[in-house]
Amino acid sequence: MNENLEAMVSPLLRWYDENKRTLPWRGTGDPYKVLVSEIMLQQTRVAAVIPYYLRWMEELPTVEALAAVDEERLMKLWQGLGYYSRARNLRKAARMLMDEYGGRFPEEYEALLRLPGVGDYTAGAVASIAFGKAVPAVDGNVLRVAARVAGCDGDILDPRVRRQFRGWMEAAIPADRPGEFNQALMDLGAMVCLPNGSPDCAGCPLAALCEANRLGLQDALPVRRKKAARRAEELTVYLLVRQGRVALRRREETGLLAGLWEFPHVPGALCDEEAGEPLAGWGLTAREWRKRLTARHIFTHVEWHMIGYLLEAAGEGTGLTWADREELEALAVPSAFGKFLEEARRALEEEETR
């Protein structure tokens, strides 16, 4: 057990009682609300999650409602949050809860781990916050706080180091306030013990215990091995408009953005002279070229550098779905195509006024 981490419980909880964030999923013992919020918060900023969470809870307020929702609506509610497998796993978890537990959540950490999409951190968050179990919830924020307080220079991406931290947090977590303890660490990491060498040590309740603060190692801790550089992919995207409708197609059911709707595109950055070549393969011809666009989207491991062409097309097309403005709004188009989606909306609005 690390003595600094053991000693931080009281000052951390006092700070939390006075400074905790007001969030729409806080102050509830409903495990469904805790689960949805924690899954949404993975890889996503709190400010971005709040409106999605509120819309989700308005439409899918229970496990039963989530289990029954169809794929198209599920993806639409998640549109823009990214990492779409999270939404599918949430629905799988809801269906498992309905089938095996009658819609109720199991209270034990080990049983929660069986739910699709639920790992160590999420299971610990639900068990501690919703059921008062003394189980840690160790995410990036917690690892950063713990590494600095303990003065640990192990690589926090190393599974052995993460297991060490989990053991330390298991020993430190108070049995009477486990949920508040885990949330306090989350808040401290988000509000005070910030990444990239910029913590507010003067305002930190753990400053007197913190080895990084004592030794001036805030820039050096936590240690994290460098990630591999993202590869860049070039795409040429087509906004094909015809008779007040725009062409879409559904992505494959596996891989990146699986099963979502996209605008037709081809690999490579085609110049204006080459841009018409793919149309014949879709059974189309160009009637009027209207606009050239550029956009970029960053995923975890890849960047898309996109050139786009807005044009009026002729022909039925093969493998394409033609959507009017209302239908377009009902389909889940990922934020990777966000700039093109906005342009498509404007183009269809203009078609309606002609």
C-alpha positions in Angstrom: 0.0 0.0 0.0 1.2 3.5 -0.8 1.0 5.6 2.3 0.3 8.8 0.4 -2.7 7.3 -1.4 -4.0 5.9 1.9 -3.7 9.4 3.6 -5.5 11.2 0.8 -9.0 9.9 1.5 -10.1 12.5 4.1 -8.8 15.7 2.4 -10.0 14.4 -1.0 -13.6 13.8 0.3 -13.7 17.2 2.1 -12.7 18.9 -1.1 -15.3 17.0 -3.1 -18.1 17.9 -0.7 -17.3 21.6 -1.4 -16.3 21.5 -5.0 -18.0 18.6 -6.8 -19.3 19.2 -10.3 -23.1 19.4 -10.9 -23.8 16.9 -13.6 -27.1 15.5 -14.8 -26.1 11.9 -13.9 -24.9 12.8 -10.4 -26.9 12.2 -7.2 -28.6 9.1 -8.5 -28.4 5.5 -7.4 -29.9 4.3 -10.7 -27.4 1.9 -12.2 -28.8 2.4 -15.7 -28.1 6.2 -15.5 -24.6 5.6 -14.2 -23.9 3.0 -16.9 -25.1 5.2 -19.7 -23.2 8.2 -18.5 -19.9 6.3 -18.0 -20.1 4.6 -21.4 -20.8 8.0 -23.0 -17.9 9.6 -21.2 -15.3 7.1 -22.5 -13.0 9.1 -24.8 -15.5 12.0 -24.8 -15.5 15.4 -22.9 -18.1 16.0 -20.3 -19.5 19.1 -22.0 -20.0 17.2 -25.2 -21.8 14.3 -23.4 -24.4 16.3 -21.4 -26.8 17.1 -24.3 -26.5 13.5 -25.6 -27.2 12.1 -22.2 -30.3 14.3 -21.7 -31.7 13.4 -25.1 -31.0 9.7 -24.5 -32.7 9.7 -21.1 -35.7 11.5 -22.5 -36.2 8.9 -25.2 -34.7 5.7 -23.5 -35.2 6.2 -19.8 -35.0 2.5 -18.8 -33.2 -0.7 -19.6 -36.4 -2.0 -21.2 -36.6 1.0 -23.5 -33.0 0.6 -24.6 -33.4 -3.1 -25.2 -36.3 -2.5 -27.5 -35.0 0.4 -29.6 -34.2 -0.3 -33.2 -30.7 0.0 -34.8 -31.5 3.1 -36.9 -32.8 5.1 -33.9 -30.0 3.9 -31.6 -27.4 5.1 -34.1 -29.2 8.4 -34.6 -29.3 9.1 -30.9 -25.5 8.4 -30.7 -24.7 10.4 -33.9 -21.7 12.6 -33.3 -20.4 11.0 -30.2 -18.1 8.6 -32.1 -16.9 5.1 -31.2 -20.3 3.8 -32.2 -19.7 0.3 -30.9 -20.3 1.8 -27.5 -24.0 2.3 -28.4 -24.4 -1.2 -29.7 -22.8 -2.7 -26.6 -25.1 -0.6 -24.4 -28.1 -2.1 -26.2 -26.5 -5.6 -26.0 -26.1 -5.1 -22.2 -29.7 -3.9 -21.9 -30.9 -7.0 -23.7 -28.7 -9.2 -21.5 -30.1 -7.6 -18.4 -33.7 -8.1 -19.7 -33.0 -11.8 -20.6 -30.9 -12.9 -17.6 -31.9 -10.5 -14.8 -35.4 -9.4 -15.6 -34.3 -5.9 -16.3 -32.5 -5.4 -13.0 -28.8 -4.8 -12.6 -26.6 -7.3 -10.7 -24.9 -5.5 -7.8 -21.6 -7.4 -7.8 -18.5 -6.1 -9.7 -17.8 -9.5 -11.2 -21.3 -9.8 -12.6 -21.2 -6.3 -14.0 -18.0 -7.2 -15.9 -20.0 -9.8 -17.9 -22.1 -7.0 -19.5 -21.0 -6.2 -23.1 -18.8 -3.2 -23.3 -18.2 -3.0 -19.6 -14.6 -3.2 -18.4 -12.8 -2.7 -15.1 -13.4 1.0 -14.8 -17.1 1.0 -15.8 -17.9 -2.0 -13.6 -16.2 -0.3 -10.7 -18.1 3.0 -11.3 -21.5 1.3 -11.4 -20.8 -1.0 -8.4 -19.5 1.9 -6.2 -21.8 4.7 -7.2 -25.1 2.8 -7.6 -24.6 0.0 -5.1 -22.1 1.3 -2.6 -19.5 -1.4 -3.2 -16.0 -0.6 -2.2 -14.6 -1.2 -5.7 -12.2 1.3 -7.4 -12.9 2.9 -10.7 -9.5 3.6 -12.3 -9.4 5.6 -15.5 -6.9 8.0 -17.0 -7.8 10.8 -14.6 -7.4 8.6 -11.6 -4.1 7.1 -12.9 -2.7 10.7 -13.3 -3.7 11.7 -9.8 -2.4 8.5 -8.2 0.9 8.6 -10.2 1.6 12.1 -9.1 0.6 11.6 -5.5 2.5 8.4 -5.1 5.5 9.6 -7.2 5.3 6.5 -9.3 7.3 6.5 -12.5 5.9 3.3 -14.0 4.4 3.5 -17.5 0.6 3.8 -16.8 -0.1 2.1 -20.1 1.7 -1.1 -18.9 -0.9 -3.6 -17.7 1.3 -4.5 -14.7 1.6 -0.9 -13.6 -2.2 -0.5 -13.9 -2.8 -3.6 -11.8 -0.4 -2.1 -9.2 -2.4 1.1 -9.1 -5.7 -0.8 -8.9 -4.4 -2.7 -5.9 -3.4 0.6 -4.2 -6.8 2.1 -4.8 -8.5 -1.0 -3.5 -6.6 -0.6 -0.3 -7.4 3.1 -0.1 -11.1 3.3 -1.0 -13.3 4.0 2.0 -16.1 1.4 2.7 -18.6 4.1 3.8 -18.2 6.4 0.7 -16.8 4.4 -2.2 -18.9 6.1 -4.9 -18.1 9.6 -3.7 -14.4 8.7 -3.5 -14.3 7.5 -7.1 -16.2 10.5 -8.3 -13.9 12.8 -6.2 -10.9 11.4 -8.0 -12.6 11.9 -11.3 -13.4 15.5 -10.5 -9.9 16.2 -9.1 -8.3 14.9 -12.3 -10.7 16.9 -14.5 -10.6 20.2 -12.5 -7.3 20.4 -10.7 -4.7 17.7 -11.4 -4.7 18.4 -15.1 -2.6 16.7 -17.8 0.3 17.9 -19.7 2.2 19.4 -16.8 -0.4 22.1 -16.0 -2.0 21.0 -12.6 -3.3 23.7 -10.2 -1.1 22.5 -7.3 -1.9 25.7 -5.3 -5.6 24.7 -5.3 -5.1 21.0 -4.8 -6.3 19.4 -1.5 -3.6 16.7 -1.9 -0.6 19.1 -2.5 0.9 18.4 0.9 0.8 14.6 0.2 1.9 14.8 -3.4 5.4 13.5 -4.4 5.2 15.1 -7.8 4.5 18.5 -6.1 7.3 18.0 -3.6 9.9 17.1 -6.2 8.7 19.3 -9.0 7.8 16.3 -11.2 4.4 17.5 -12.5 5.7 17.6 -16.1 7.3 14.1 -15.8 4.4 12.2 -14.2 2.5 10.2 -15.1 4.8 8.3 -17.5 3.1 7.2 -20.6 4.8 5.6 -23.6 4.5 7.5 -26.9 1.7 6.3 -29.1 2.3 5.3 -32.7 1.7 8.1 -35.2 -1.7 8.1 -36.8 -1.7 7.1 -40.5 -3.2 9.5 -43.0 -5.8 8.3 -45.5 -7.1 10.5 -48.4 -10.7 10.2 -49.6 -12.7 11.9 -52.3 -16.3 12.3 -51.1 -19.4 12.9 -53.3 -22.5 14.9 -52.5 -24.8 13.6 -55.2 -28.0 15.5 -55.5 -30.9 14.4 -57.6 -34.6 15.6 -57.6 -34.4 17.0 -54.1 -32.6 13.9 -52.7 -29.0 13.2 -51.8 -27.2 9.8 -52.2 -26.1 7.8 -49.2 -24.9 4.2 -48.7 -24.5 2.1 -45.6 -21.1 1.1 -44.4 -20.1 -2.6 -43.9 -21.3 -4.2 -40.7 -17.7 -4.6 -39.4 -14.8 -2.2 -39.1 -14.6 1.5 -38.6 -18.1 3.2 -38.3 -19.7 -0.1 -38.9 -23.3 -0.1 -40.2 -23.6 3.7 -40.3 -24.6 5.8 -43.3 -22.1 7.7 -45.4 -21.8 9.7 -48.5 -20.3 7.8 -51.4 -16.5 8.1 -51.6 -13.4 6.6 -53.2 -9.9 6.3 -51.9 -7.4 8.9 -52.9 -7.6 12.7 -53.5 -8.9 13.1 -57.0 -8.3 16.3 -58.8 -11.0 18.2 -60.7 -10.1 16.5 -64.0 -10.4 13.0 -62.4 -13.4 13.6 -60.1 -16.0 12.4 -62.7 -14.4 9.0 -63.2 -16.1 7.1 -60.3 -19.6 8.2 -61.3 -19.9 5.7 -64.1 -19.2 2.9 -61.6 -22.3 4.0 -59.7 -24.4 4.2 -62.8 -24.5 8.0 -62.8 -23.5 11.0 -64.9 -22.9 14.5 -63.8 -25.3 17.2 -64.9 -23.8 20.1 -63.0 -20.7 20.5 -60.8 -21.5 23.0 -58.0 -18.9 23.1 -55.3 -15.5 21.7 -54.2 -15.0 21.1 -50.4 -12.2 20.0 -48.1 -12.4 18.5 -44.6 -10.4 16.5 -42.2 -11.4 14.1 -39.4 -9.1 12.5 -36.7 -9.8 9.1 -35.3 -7.7 7.4 -32.7 -5.4 5.6 -35.2 -6.1 7.3 -38.5 -6.7 10.7 -40.0 -9.0 11.2 -43.0 -8.0 14.0 -45.4 -11.0 14.5 -47.6 -11.8 16.4 -50.8 -15.5 16.6 -51.6 -17.6 17.5 -54.7 -21.2 18.7 -54.6 -22.9 18.0 -57.9 -26.3 17.4 -59.5 -26.4 13.8 -60.8 -28.5 12.0 -63.4 -29.4 8.3 -63.3 -30.8 5.8 -60.7 -27.4 4.7 -59.4 -26.5 1.3 -58.0 -25.9 0.5 -54.3 -27.2 4.0 -53.3 -30.1 5.2 -51.2 -31.6 8.6 -52.1 -32.8 10.5 -49.0 -34.8 13.7 -48.9 -34.2 16.3 -46.2 -36.5 14.6 -43.6 -35.1 11.2 -44.3 -31.5 12.5 -44.1 -32.2 13.8 -40.6 -33.5 10.4 -39.5 -30.4 8.5 -40.5 -27.2 8.3 -38.5 -24.3 9.9 -40.5 -21.1 9.9 -38.4 -19.4 13.2 -37.5 -16.5 12.2 -39.7 -18.7 13.5 -42.6 -20.1 16.4 -40.6 -19.0 19.1 -43.0 -20.5 17.3 -45.9 -23.7 16.6 -44.0 -24.1 20.4 -43.4 -23.5 21.1 -47.0 -26.0 18.4 -48.0 -28.7 20.0 -45.8 -28.1 23.4 -47.4 -28.2 21.9 -50.9 -31.6 20.1 -50.2 -33.0 23.3 -48.7 -32.1 25.2 -51.8 -33.7 22.5 -54.0 -36.9 22.9 -52.1 -37.0 26.7 -52.7 -36.3 26.4 -56.5 
